[in-house]
Amino acid sequence: MDRLRREPPWLVIAGLLAVVLAIALLVGLLRGDDEPALSTGTPEEIALPGNTTPLGRMALDALRPDVEADADELVARAQAGFANPLYRMVPGGAVASAARVTRLRPLIERVAERHDEDADTLEALVYLESAGRPEAMASNDVKGAVGLTQILAETGTSLLGMEIDVKRSQTLTRLINKGGEHEARRRKERAQVDPRFDAEQALEATARYLDFAREQLGDRDDLAVASYHMGVGNLQNALRDYGKGDVPYVELYFGTDPLSSPAATKRLMDLSDDSSSYLWRIGAAAKIMRQYREDRPALEREAELQTRKASSEDLLHPKETTPTFADAEALEQATADGELITLPRAALRANGLAIDRDMGELASRFDQPRTRYRALRPGALGGLLTIGAAVQALNGEQEPPTLLTVTSTVRDREYQARLGAENIQATQALSQHTTGWAMDFSRSYRTGAQAQLFQWTLTRLQALNLIAWVREPTAIHLTFSGEATERFAPILDAALRPRG
């Protein structure tokens, strides 16, 4: 069995935003079907390319945390980094979804007790898979993922011991969708012929799956849960490629990268459906449910911040507490005071980064040089250099060399207002560009392999909860957290240090 189920229906219902989520972290818009994949090989065969610069080594080190020393912190970071869709893309929002799931808590606890499962984990799985809706469907086809825990018909019958009459279930589903006076009776009959639509039987089947997965994966709870999305076989293959046995999932995830563990990295990236972050999203769902019970105002506040934009950038820098730059004079003063650093063209170029010639194109309307709008806060600039140096180091001696183009950095509020009036892609709300923490990258790449390496770097920074990012039609919009100032200070200092 390669997969237990497919994307939860609330991702499908969410339309284009759901499509973005389903492919955002790994492939899709950054990678075409004909683009080359990452190289493969065992860890023993991989060494840093001979042309890796000292800054490149520092950047890779920043993306390779000490898993053994910091495992708990890394788990918490990853849960926060991948949490945004659980607030933004669930039916009715996080609070309403948590309320639906809470009504199922007594049932969840009974099933969990019978199978010696953790009730909070099972509850989080229900939140993530169906947002608490026992009749949720990923598509109009009942052969696909349906029910409270989104089980495929084939998996239910072949692995989980469920007696599913697919043909009758499909007929009843068509009749239910038509509505009418017999709808309630038909729903009850469908749950009898297709137990995936019965909440208790769906939970029982999911618990049986976790029992099965635990037996196959070294009796590890974390690996069993992680396999619910990607399948036991795929996870076993990734662990085999990693070559260290049934290690904790946090070690597999943060211990792989395209140089040290290329085969395992490629395996996880080729899943292309958020499978690798599933365990972190389960943790994020568990936090939502815990807050709903223990601190609902905190949940409401976080939900409001998480849903302001298409990413968690306003959670990283809430408008109520984050300074912005009012006008060009404020930008000039901030640059003089060191709050902003003008983009160092030579240092960027040396680390695979280019400044788009049109950056600051509206500057003349404010009688300003374009360089006024080519700056970042030190932490964001350090993060930008980390991205460029890391992608360049991962690319190694491949030709052509990496070159990521930065198309936009800081703006003041006056500039942003003018841009918003003329550019449909520019937000009318608070733009993180006016804080100096945000930047945009062009979505044009020299090769597909370089696009993949950029994608991997973004995903790792997200897993470390250091960035929030989103795809726009022509750009990757990225915002660094305030923590980047300390985290990337050594890289920034090394890049700007005079040579000789």
N, C-alpha and C positions, 0 to 999 in steps of 0.2 A: 504494500500500500504506500503510494507516494504522497497522497494528500488525504486528509480527513474531510476537509470542506473548502469552499471557496470564500470569496469576500462576503462579509455580512451584508444583509440587504440594506441597512441604512447607508452603506457606501454607494450601493447602486442607485438608491432613491435620490441621493444627493446630486445626481447628474454629473455635470462636468467637473465639479469640485471633487466628487468621488473618484473620477478617473485620475485626476491629478494625484490624489492620495495613494491610489493603488499602485502607481508607478513612480511616485515622486522621489523615492529615496534611492533607487538603484539604476533604472534604465529608462527606456521610453524616449522622451523628448530630447534627452542628451545623447542617445545612442540609437542608430538605425540598425535594422536587421542584418545589413551587410557589413557592419563595422567590426573590426577585429576585437577579439576578447583579450582579457589579460593573459599573460604567459603563465604556464603551469610549471610545477616542479616541486620537489621536496624541500623542506626548510634547509637541509644541509647543502643544497645546490645554490642557494641564494646568498649573495653578498652585496654590499653597497656598490653601486657602479663606480668605476674609477674616477668619473668626473663629478662626483657628489661634492658640493661645496661645504665648508664648515657651517654655513647658515642652513643648508639643506639638511645636514645631520641634526642640527638643533631643532629644525621644524619637525622632522620625523620623530625625534625624541618627545616633542610636545604632544604628538598624536599617539604615542605608545606609552600609556600609563602603566604604573606598577600594579598589576592586577593582584598579586599576592598580598601586597601591603594595603591596597585601597579598594578591595572588592566591594565592601558594603557601600562606600561612597560612590563607586562607579555605577552600581545598580541604581542608586537613588538619582544620580545624574541622568542616566539613560531613561529612566521612567519619566523624569521631568522633560527631557529633550523631545520625547516622542508623544507627549500627552495631548498636544493641541487638538487633533481631530476628535478626540473623545469629548471635547467640549463643543466644538464647532460643527460637527457633522452628525450628531445624534438627533433623532426626532424629538423636537420640542426643547432641545438643549439638555445640558448636563443635569440640572436639578430635576426636571420632569422625568428624565430617563432614570435617575437614581430613585425617584419615587416609585416608578413602575417596578424596578428590580426589588426594592425594599418589600413590596407586597408579596414577593415570592420567597422572602427570607425564611419563613418557617419550613416551607417545602425544601428549600436548598439545604437547610440544616439537617432535616431528616435523611435526605439522600446522602449527604456528606458523612453523617454518623454511620449509616449502614455500610459505607465503603471505606471508612477511615480516611476520608479526604478532608482537606482544609476547607471549611465553609466559606471563608473569605475569598479564597482563590476561585472556588466554583462560582461564587456570586460575581466576581470580577469577570469571569469568562462569560457569564450571561449578559452582563452589561456590554461587553465588547462585541459579542456575537449578534445580539438581537435587540439591545437596549431594553430588555425586559418584555419582549413581545412574543408570546408562544406561537403565534401564527405567522411570524415573519418569513418572507421568502426572498431569496437573492435574485430570482428571476420568475418568469411565468411558468417555468418547467419544474414540476415537482421532482424530477430526477436530480435536480441540483440541490443546493444547500437550503434547507428549510428548518423552521422550528426555533425553539428557544436557544438551542446551541448549534444551529446551522450544520446539520448532518446531511451528507450526500446519501441518496437512496442506495447506491451500490455499497457504500461503506456500512450503512445501517444493516443491510441484509447479509453481506458477506463476512463482516468482522464483528459486528456488535449484537448479533442475534435478534434483530428486529424483524418482525413479519410485516412487510410493507407491500400493499397491493397498489403498485404505481398507477396502473390503468384506472382503477376506481378512484384513487386519490386525485388524479388529473381531471376526471369527469366531474367529481364533486367540486373541485376548485373552480372550474369553469362556471358551474351553476352558482356557486357562492359569489363569484365576481359579478354575476348578473343581479344579485340582490333578490328581494321578494320575501314573501311571508314564510318561506321554508328555509331561510338562510340559517337560522340558529340550529335547526335539526340537522341540516347538511354539515355544518361545522362539527357537530357532535359525532356524526357518522364518519366524517373524514378522520377525526382523531382516533376512531376505532380501527379503521383500515390502514391508517398511516400513523403509527405511534410517535413519529417525529413531531407531530402537531399536538401531542399530549405533553404538557410541561413536565410531569413527573417521569414519564417514560423517556423523554429526551434527556433529562438530567441523569437518569439511571444509565442510559447508554453512554453518555459522556464520561461518567465515573468508571464504567467498564473500560472505556478506551484508555483513560489515564492509568488504570491498573495494568492493562496490556503494555502500554508504552513504558511504564516504570520497569516492568520485567525485562524489556528489551534494551533498556538504557541504564543499566547499572544501578537500578533502584534509586535513581535520582529524581526528586520531585520537580526540580527546575527544568531538567531535560524533558520530562514527560509533558509538562505544560508547553514548553517551547515547541514540541513536536505536534501539538494539536493543529497548528496551522500548516507547517511545512511537511508533516508526515515523518514517521519513524525512519523510513528508509533514507530520506534526504538528510536528516540529522545524523544518522549513523555514517553516511558517506562523508559529511563535513567533518565529523570527529575523526574518521579514518584519515582523511587528508591532513588534518591538523597533526595527527600522529602521536598524541599523548594519552590515548584512552578516553574513558568517559569522564572528562574533566567537567567542572562546573561550567554552566553556559556563559557566565560572565568572563571566564578565561578564554573560552572559544571565541567569543565575540570580540573582546578587546585585545586578545592575543594574536589575532590575524591581521595581516596587512599585505598589500600586493608584493612586497619584497620578502618579508620573513616567512610568510605562509601563503604563497600565491595560489596553490591548488584549493585550499580551504576558502580563501577569499573569493576566488572565482566561483566556487560551488555556491556560496551564500549569495553572491551577486546575481548569479544566473537564475535564482528562484524568482527574482524580479517582481515580487508581489508583497513586499513588507514582511515576509516570513521571518527574516532575521531579527526584526524588532518586536515580534509578537509578545515575547515574554515581558519586555519593558512596557508594552501597552497594557498587558494584564496588570502589572504593578500600578500603572497610572489609574486604571479603572478601580483597583482596590482602594487607592487613596481617595478617589471621588466618593465611593460608597462609605468609607470611614468618615469623611468630612460631613457627608449628608446626615449621618447619625450623631456625630459629636460636635460639629461646628458648622452648621448650615450657613451662617452669614459669611464665613470664610470661603465656603464653596461658591456661594453666590457672587462674591467679589472676584474670585479667580475666574469664574465662568464669564463674567462681564469683560474682564481684561483679555481672556483668551479668544473672545469672539469679536473683538473690535476690528481685527484685520484678518487676512488670510493666513497668518502665522501667529506665533506667540510673541512677536516683537513688542507689543504694547504691555505685555507682562514683564518683559525684561526692562522696559523703560516707560513706565506709566506717564501719561501727559501731565498728571497732577503734580508729579514730583521731579520730573526731568527737565533740566534747563534747555531752552532752545535759543537760537540766534534770531533776533528780530529783523536785522537788516545788514547791509554790507558793512556798515561801520562796526557793528558788533562782531562780525567775522574778522575784520581787520584787527580789532583789539584783542580778540581771542587768540589770533595767530601771534601777535606780539607778546602775549602773556604765556604762550606755550600751551594753552588749552587746545589749540589746533596746530597741526603740523602740515605745512604745504607738501603735497605729494613729491617725494624725491625721485625724479624721473630715472636717474642713473641706477639707484638702488633697486627700484622696481624692475627695470629692464634686466638687471643682473640676475634677478630671481624670477624670470619668466612672466613678467607683467608689463602691460603697455597701457598708456593713458589714451583714451579715445580723443581724437582731435576736436570733436564737438562738445566735449565736457565743458559746461559753463557757457553754452551758446547764447544765453540771454544776458550775459554780463554787460554787453554794450548798452543795453536799455537802461542800466542802472549806473552807467559811466564807470564801470569797474573792469579791471583786467580779468581774463578767464581764470587766471591762477587763484583769484579770490574764492572760486568755487571748486577748487581742486585741493582739498585738504580733508583731514580726518582727525578725530581725537587720537591721542597716542595709542590707546588700547586697540582701537579699530585699525590703525595703520600697522601696528604690530601683528594683528590678526591677518590683515591682508598680505603682509610679507610672509607670514607663516604658510598661508595657502599657496602662494606662488612658489616659495622655496620647496615645499613638500611635494607639490605636483611635479616640479622640475626634477627633484631627486628621485621620485617614483618612476618618472619617465626614463631616467638614466641616460643612456647613450643612443636612445631611439631617435630617428630623424623623421620629420623635422623637430627641432627643439620646441618645448612648450612655449606658448605665448597666450596668456589669458588677457582679455581687454577689459579694463575698468571703464565703464561708461558714465558713471555718476558718483559723486561723493557728497560733500556738505552743501547745503543750501540754507539761505535765511528764509524767514517766513514771507517776506515780500516776494522774493524770487519764486518760492513755492506757490504762492497765490497766483502769480502770473503764469507759471508753468501749468498749474491746474486748470486755468481758464482756457489753455490752448491745447493741452495734451490729455486725451481721454484716459491714458494709463496713469496719470499723476493723481494721487489721492487728494480729495478736498478736505479730509480730516487731518489731524496732526500727522505730519510725515516725519519718520525717524531720520530722514536726511537733514532736517533742521536741528537735530540734536548732535550731529557729527558722528553718530555711531553706525550709520548705514551706508551702503554702497551698492552699486549695480554692476554686474558682469554681462558682457555680450554673450548671447547664446550661439555664437559662431566659433567653431573650434577647428584646429588644423587637421586633426584626425579623430576617429571614433575612440581610439585607445586613450588619447589625451582627455577626451570628454569623460570617459569612464574613471580616470584617475582623479579628475576634478570632482566627479560625483562621489567617489569614495571619500575624498577629503572632506567634502561638505557633510556627508553622513556621519563621519567620525566626530567632527566638531559638534554636530547636533547631538550625538550620543553623549558627548561630554557636557552638554547643556551650555555651550559657549556661544551659540548662534541660534537665530531664528531665520528661516529663509523660505522663499516661495518663488515659483516660476511665474513670470509675466510673459506676454507674447513674444518679446524680443530680448528679455533680460532675466537674469537670476538676481532677485532682490534679497539682500542679506543684511542682517543687523547683528552686531556683536554685543554681548552682554558687558556690563561694567567690569566683571571679573577679568576680562581680557587685558585690562591695564596691567595688572600684576603678572598674569600668566604669560604674556608675550613680551614683557619688558626686556628680558635678555636678548630676544631676537631683534627687537627694534633697536636696541643699543648697538648690537653687532652690525646690523645693516647700515646704520648711520655713522658708525665710527670711521673717522678719516683713515684712509689707507696709508701705509708706510710709517 
